[in-house]
Amino acid sequence: MVMRINTALSGINPQARLPEGAVLPDFTTITQIDQQGIDEKIPERDPFNYFLHSALVCAGPDSQLCVVAPCDIPLEKCVGHFPKYPMVPLHVLGGAMALTSTVLVGHYMRESFPLSDDPFYPLAIEGRQVSWTGGSRVLVPPITTVVTAEFLGYDSAKNKASTRAIVWSPDRAVALIDPLEFTVLPERFFAAMYKRSSRRVNQ
């Protein structure tokens, strides 16, 4: 499976690949989505989304669903951390994981609850826990990483979707957020929330 995904990744970004030791479900379909496909699933745009421009949506026979995304992390996003020895900060890795997970949740909601005029968007992340598992090495920018986000389930009573996301470098797992929980709300809620906030600012 890793070989299949790496072959698909090479068509997106030749520098992106999963390490041979990565463990993934046996997906039956791997579909590439481009920037337009990503934009249809998440509300974020450049420059906030500066590293996620294409991705793979992987599906399996037992309702398995995963998004695999190459993420280019430029040096300018890591300036000052640290001046003499630049490293990719954890919050940048967390952003890559959160965005990839958001694409995954957005894809699930649109496939499961198709509402073309009022799409669902993940609103917030809860239970975030970042831990460093890179050992004595760090990521030195600029670098291309690969993020895998696995769909864990959707609780309709609480209106929450859960994912598990991992950032990979070619030779090791680098960081883990486990799990990410998203409150999933329709776009009209964002519009109403924005209008209320704008009125308050302009008063």
C-alpha positions as CSV (number, residue, x, y, z in Angstrom):
1,M,0.0,0.0,0.0
2,V,2.8,2.4,0.8
3,M,4.3,1.8,-2.6
4,R,1.0,2.5,-4.3
5,I,0.6,5.7,-2.4
6,N,4.2,6.8,-3.1
7,T,3.6,6.2,-6.8
8,A,0.5,8.4,-6.7
9,L,2.4,11.0,-4.6
10,S,5.2,11.2,-7.2
11,G,2.8,12.5,-9.7
12,I,1.9,15.3,-7.3
13,N,5.2,16.2,-5.8
14,P,8.4,14.2,-6.7
15,Q,9.9,15.0,-3.3
16,A,7.0,13.6,-1.3
17,R,7.0,10.0,-0.1
18,L,6.0,7.9,2.9
19,P,8.7,5.9,4.6
20,E,8.6,2.2,3.9
21,G,7.7,1.5,7.5
22,A,4.4,3.4,7.4
23,V,1.4,1.3,8.2
24,L,-1.8,2.1,6.3
25,P,-5.1,0.2,5.6
26,D,-5.5,-1.7,2.4
27,F,-7.3,1.0,0.4
28,T,-9.1,0.0,-2.8
29,T,-9.3,3.5,-4.4
30,I,-6.9,6.4,-4.5
31,T,-8.2,9.6,-6.0
32,Q,-6.2,12.8,-6.5
33,I,-7.8,16.2,-5.8
34,D,-6.2,19.5,-6.9
35,Q,-6.4,23.0,-5.4
36,Q,-10.0,23.5,-6.6
37,G,-11.0,20.2,-4.9
38,I,-9.4,21.2,-1.7
39,D,-11.0,24.7,-1.8
40,E,-14.4,23.0,-2.1
41,K,-13.9,21.2,1.2
42,I,-12.3,23.8,3.4
43,P,-12.9,27.5,4.0
44,E,-9.2,28.4,4.4
45,R,-7.3,30.1,1.5
46,D,-3.8,31.3,0.8
47,P,-1.8,32.7,2.6
48,F,-3.3,30.8,5.5
49,N,-3.2,27.6,3.5
50,Y,0.3,28.0,2.0
51,F,1.4,24.3,1.9
52,L,-1.6,22.2,0.9
53,H,-2.3,22.4,-2.8
54,S,-3.1,18.8,-3.8
55,A,-3.9,15.6,-2.0
56,L,-4.9,11.9,-2.3
57,V,-8.3,10.7,-1.0
58,C,-8.0,7.0,-0.1
59,A,-11.0,4.7,0.5
60,G,-11.2,1.1,1.6
61,P,-13.9,-1.6,1.7
62,D,-14.7,-1.3,5.4
63,S,-15.6,2.4,5.3
64,Q,-11.9,3.4,5.7
65,L,-11.2,6.9,4.6
66,C,-7.9,8.8,4.6
67,V,-6.4,11.9,3.1
68,V,-2.7,11.8,2.2
69,A,-1.2,15.2,1.4
70,P,2.3,16.5,0.5
71,C,3.0,19.6,2.5
72,D,5.8,22.0,1.4
73,I,7.1,23.9,4.4
74,P,9.1,27.0,3.2
75,L,12.0,28.5,5.2
76,E,10.2,31.9,5.5
77,K,7.5,30.2,7.7
78,C,10.1,29.1,10.1
79,V,12.2,32.3,10.4
80,G,13.2,33.0,14.0
81,H,12.9,29.4,15.1
82,F,15.8,29.5,15.5
83,P,18.1,32.2,13.9
84,K,21.3,30.1,14.0
85,Y,19.7,26.7,13.7
86,P,16.4,26.9,11.8
87,M,13.9,24.2,12.6
88,V,10.3,23.6,11.6
89,P,8.2,24.6,14.7
90,L,5.5,22.3,16.1
91,H,2.8,24.8,15.4
92,V,3.6,24.7,11.7
93,L,3.4,20.9,11.7
94,G,0.2,21.1,13.7
95,G,-1.2,23.4,11.0
96,A,-0.4,21.0,8.3
97,M,-2.1,18.2,10.3
98,A,-5.1,20.3,11.0
99,L,-5.6,21.4,7.4
100,T,-5.2,17.9,6.0
101,S,-7.7,16.6,8.6
102,T,-10.1,19.4,7.7
103,V,-10.0,18.3,4.0
104,L,-10.7,14.8,5.2
105,V,-13.7,15.9,7.3
106,G,-15.0,18.2,4.6
107,H,-14.8,15.3,2.1
108,Y,-16.7,13.0,4.4
109,M,-19.4,15.5,5.1
110,R,-20.0,16.3,1.5
111,E,-20.1,12.7,0.5
112,S,-22.4,11.7,3.4
113,F,-24.6,14.8,3.5
114,P,-24.6,16.4,0.1
115,L,-25.7,20.0,0.4
116,S,-24.4,21.8,-2.7
117,D,-25.9,25.2,-1.6
118,D,-24.9,25.0,2.0
119,P,-21.8,22.9,2.5
120,F,-20.6,21.7,5.9
121,Y,-17.2,23.0,7.2
122,P,-15.2,21.8,10.2
123,L,-15.2,24.7,12.7
124,A,-12.9,24.0,15.5
125,I,-10.3,21.6,16.8
126,E,-10.6,20.1,20.3
127,G,-8.4,17.9,22.3
128,R,-5.2,18.9,20.5
129,Q,-2.1,17.2,21.9
130,V,1.2,17.7,20.1
131,S,4.1,15.4,20.9
132,W,7.5,15.2,19.4
133,T,8.5,11.7,18.2
134,G,11.4,12.6,16.0
135,G,14.0,11.5,18.5
136,S,17.2,13.5,18.5
137,R,16.6,14.9,15.0
138,V,14.4,17.8,13.8
139,L,13.0,18.9,10.5
140,V,15.2,21.5,8.8
141,P,13.3,23.9,6.4
142,P,12.7,24.1,3.6
143,I,11.3,20.5,3.5
144,T,8.5,18.5,2.0
145,T,6.6,16.3,4.5
146,V,3.6,14.0,4.0
147,V,0.6,14.2,6.2
148,T,-1.8,11.2,6.6
149,A,-5.2,11.9,8.2
150,E,-7.4,8.9,9.0
151,F,-11.1,9.3,9.6
152,L,-12.2,7.8,12.9
153,G,-15.9,8.5,12.9
154,Y,-18.7,11.1,13.1
155,D,-20.9,11.5,16.1
156,S,-24.2,13.0,14.8
157,A,-25.6,13.6,18.3
158,K,-22.6,15.8,19.2
159,N,-22.0,17.0,15.6
160,K,-18.4,16.1,15.8
161,A,-16.0,14.3,13.5
162,S,-12.7,12.7,14.7
163,T,-9.5,12.1,12.9
164,R,-6.0,10.8,13.6
165,A,-3.2,12.7,11.8
166,I,0.5,12.0,11.4
167,V,3.3,14.0,9.8
168,W,5.9,11.9,8.1
169,S,9.4,12.6,6.8
170,P,10.8,10.0,4.3
171,D,12.6,8.1,7.0
172,R,10.6,8.4,10.2
173,A,7.4,9.6,11.9
174,V,7.9,13.1,13.1
175,A,4.9,14.4,15.0
176,L,1.5,13.1,16.1
177,I,-1.8,14.8,17.1
178,D,-4.1,12.1,18.3
179,P,-7.0,12.7,18.0
180,L,-8.3,15.8,16.3
181,E,-12.0,16.5,16.9
182,F,-13.9,18.9,14.8
183,T,-17.3,20.5,15.4
184,V,-19.0,20.3,12.0
185,L,-21.3,23.2,11.1
186,P,-22.9,24.4,7.8
187,E,-21.6,27.5,6.0
188,R,-24.6,29.5,7.0
189,F,-23.4,29.4,10.6
190,F,-20.1,30.9,9.6
191,A,-22.0,33.7,7.8
192,A,-24.2,34.4,10.7
193,M,-21.3,34.4,13.2
194,Y,-19.3,36.7,10.9
195,K,-22.2,39.2,10.6
196,R,-22.7,39.3,14.4
197,S,-19.0,39.9,15.0
198,S,-18.8,42.6,12.2
199,R,-21.7,44.5,13.7
200,R,-20.0,44.5,17.1
201,V,-16.8,45.8,15.7
202,N,-18.4,48.6,13.7
203,Q,-20.7,49.9,16.5
